[in-house]
Amino acid sequence: IDGSFQPAPFSHSLYHIVHVPSKGTTSFVHLTKLIESLEPERRKFWDTLWMVSDSRDIVHPLIYRHPETKKPVLCFHLGMTGGFVQHYGTKSQKILSPE
């Protein structure tokens, strides 16, 4: 999500793709379909996670409801996610370390 380093990420992202390279690492994924395809146990776990931005002390739920469609979407940025916290803001909060 663009703007994940801010308290309120950008509401929209606009791309004007003039030429699509035949090789590269950029992928576009339908995030709601990804979430809905998760096994129940993994979805339950992901629902407890919060994304921490690597550039500021900004934390967002990994899965949240889109403000207009109310569908579940992901909030993360592959290049700017510093880590994840489970159960953020509760007594059982813990910082997850890479496996």
Beta strands, then each sheet from edge to edge (+ up, - down):
strand 1: 49-53
strand 2: 59-61
strand 3: 63-65
strand 4: 72-74
strand 5: 81-86
strand 6: 94-96
sheet 1: 2+ 1- 5+ 6-
sheet 2: 3+ 4-
end
